[in-house]
Amino acid sequence: MANKMWNVQITISEVDRMTRAEARLSGKDSEELVGQGTARCNPADENVPSIGDELAVARACSDLAHQLLHAAAKDIESHTHERVQRLRT
């Protein structure tokens, strides 16, 4: 069996105290999936950009993971012609 290579590109942008992250999966046979995540610094807290980066990226990766689970469920249903009851996360 041949090895497969999937890549996730993470893009982070920060405006004022808001951090946005995008996790873009490429290399999968079907359409490209993109997860989104944000983090906002509480005005009462010290602004530490690296913490905002970590939170936004974690949320973008989590969103991407949920999209992959949903895609897997759809693929299972198309092959088995039965509804997927639940997938473990």
C-alpha angles and dihedrals in degrees: 000000000000121000118248127214122209120177131201116203114199119204120187127191129178128198117178104314096337121097122194126191133189124198109198118191116206132173096051112126095239130049123325113264123214126195121200129207137171138189129189126197115231108243089231092056131078110262107244105173095196090061091051089049092052094048095045093047092047090052092047091050091047090051090049091049091053090050090052091051090050091049090049091051091051091049092049091049092050091053099041098032087223129110116255108238098198142332123214116245 
